[in-house]
């Protein structure tokens, strides 16, 4: 399994689209919006609060996109014949799925870590060493919900539909979850909708770590979303097993 895992990691890391949209773009957003809008809130405590909050949002945005992009590839691998090729190798179908889950989780880390580094060294966000580690770890583990969602979409959809779905789903989740614009400026009705999205609770998990909210509720809600998405992926996988739909 190690060889397959390393191969799959190399495949994704060679993609400039992955590097740009899940690592570079969230980091650029963090710099741009903090410098443009953060400078208008003043200095000192006000700036720190804004820079910290927006950094957490962009860490969540990058983690969400990386998790979806890494796991929705199942539909592309099926269309390209890669999954069919794996059938002639001594690689069980279950191992292929496990590797994709591990790849999805691992590929979240670069995005989350890079945005955290930008927040610290470019935007001067100040947190204790333990809080930095806890923040990165919480958002990494919380991304499991979006890995499960990516698996569900990758198993359920064909290649063209999956590519469109990834763009639409990630955009909707980022917008409604308050990752681009603070939920506080939403109309009351939109705030209710926002709280129904996993992205809202994902960012809430990070904010809870840095002291801008509680941790228990975001953890429970994200675990619920992860369970629902994972059960959906298992149900679709049972109906459309990898070896039956490959190629």
N, C-alpha and C positions, 0 to 999 in steps of 0.2 A: 504493500500500500504506500510505503514511503516514496518509491520511485514515481508512482502515479501522482501522488500529492505534489512532489517537486515539479513534475512535468506540467501539471495544471497551473501551478503558481507561475511558472515561467511564461506560459501561454498568455495569461492575463496581464502580467507585468510588462510584457512586450507591447501591449496595446496603448497607444498614445491617448485614445479616448478615455480609457480608465484613469490614466494618470492626470489628465486635464480636468475631467469633470468631477472626479472624486477626491483629488488631492490638491491640485493647483487652484481650481475655481473657488472652493470654500475658503482657502487661505487668502485669495485675492479679495473675496467679499468681506472677510474679516478686517482686512486692512482698510479697504475703501470706506465701508460704512462706519467703522469706528472713527476713522480720521475725519470724515465728512460730518457725520451727525454727532459723534461723540464730542467733537470740539465745540459744538453749540450748547452742550449741557453744562459747560463750565469746566472747572478743574477740580482736583482733589477727589473727595468722596464721590461726587456726582459722576465724574468721568470714570472712576474705577468701577462703579456700579454698572454703567452703560457698557464699558469695554468687556467686563466679565460676563454680563448677560448675553451680549451679542456673540462673544467667543463660544459660549456654551451652545447657542443656537446653531452656529456654523459647524461646530464639532458634530452635533446631531445631524445636520444636513449632509455633511460628508459621510458620516457613518451609515446613514440611511441609503444614500446613493451607492456606496461601495457594496453594501450587503445585497441590495437588489441586483446590481450589475453583475456581481460575481456568480450568483446562483440562478438567475434567469437564463444563463447561458445554456442550460439543459435543452431548451428548445432549439437553439442554434446547433448544438452538438448532435441533436437528433436529425435535423435537416441536412447537415453536412455529411452524415454517415459515420461520424466519429463513434457514436454509441454502438453502431453495428460493427465497426471495426474492433471495438473492445470485446465483443462476443467471441471472437476467435482467439482471444488471449485468456489466460487463466486468471481472469479478474471477475469475481462475483458481482452481480448487479447491485447488491447491497453495499459492497465496498465502493462502487462508483458514487453512490449517493452519499456515503459517509465522507468521501474525499471532497465532494462538492460542498458539503456543509462546513468542513474544516477550512477549505479555501475561502469560502464566504466570510467566515469569522476572522481569519488571518488578514484578509485584505481590508478589513475595516480599520485595522490599527494604523496604517500609514496616514490615512486621512485624519483620524482623530489626533494622532500625535503631532502631525505637521501644523494643524490649526492651533493646538495648544502651544506649540513653540512660537508661532506667530503672535499669539496673544501675549505670551510672556515677554518676548524679546523685541517685538515691534510695537505692540500696543501697551506694553508696560503693565499687564495684568499681574497683580501680586497675590499669590496664594502660598500657603505653607507647602513644603515638599511632600508631606503626607497627603495633603488635599489634592495636589496635582496627580499623584499616583492613583488615589481613590477616584478622581474624576475620570481619568482615562480608563481605568478598570471598569467603572460602572457603565460608561457609554459603550465600551467594548462588549461587555456581557449583555447589555440591553439590546444591542443590535441583533441578538438571536431572533427577536420577533420579526425583523425584516429579512433575515436569512430564510426563515420559514416562509414568509410571504413570497420571496423570490423563487423558492423551490415550488411553491404552489402555482405561481404564474408560469414558470418554466415547464412544469409538467402538464399544465392544462392547455397551454396555447401553442400554436404553431409559430414558426420563426418570425414571419412578418408581423403577426399580431403581438407577439411577445415584445418585439422591439418598440412598437408603438405604446404598448401597455406600460412598459418600464418608464418611458418619458412622461406619460400622462400621470401614472400613479405617483411617481416621485415628485412631480410638480405640484399635484393636488395636495399630497401629504405635507410638503414643505410650506405651501401657502396657507392651507387651513390649519396646520399645526402651529402656526405662529413662528416659524423658523426664519422667515424673511422680514416679516412685520410683526411687532409685538401684539399679542392677543389683546392687550389692554386698549388698543385703539380700534378694535373690531366693534361693529354694532352688536347689541346684545344677542340677537339671533345667531350671528356668526360665532360668538363665543361658545354658545351651546354646541354648535356643530364641531367647533375646534376640539372640544373636550371629548368628542367621540372618536377622534383619530389617534392612532398609536404614536404618531410623530409628536403630538402635544405632550404625551406622557413621557416620551423618550427624552425630549428636551427638559421636561420637568424633573426627570431623574438626575440629570446633570446639575440643574439649578438646586436641587435638594442637597447635593454633595457640597456645593459652595455656599450653602446657607441661605438660599433664596426660597426655601420651601421644604416640605417634608419629603421623606424618602419612602415610607411604607406604602402609601397609595400608588405612586408611580411604579414601584416594583411589582405590586399585586396586579395592576392593570396591564402592564407589559407582559407579565407572565401569562395572563389570560389571553392576550392577543397571540402570543407565541404558541400557546396550546391550540387555539382555534385554527391558526394558519397551518400548524404542523399536522393536525388531524385532517384538515382539508387536503394537504399535500399527500398524506398517506392514502386517503380515500381515492384521490385522482390517480395516484401511482398504482393502486390495486386494480383500477379499471383500465389504466393504460400503462402496463409495465414497460420498463425501459427497453427490454429486448423486443417487445412486440411493436413498438412505435419507432424504433430506430430507423433512420434513413428515410 
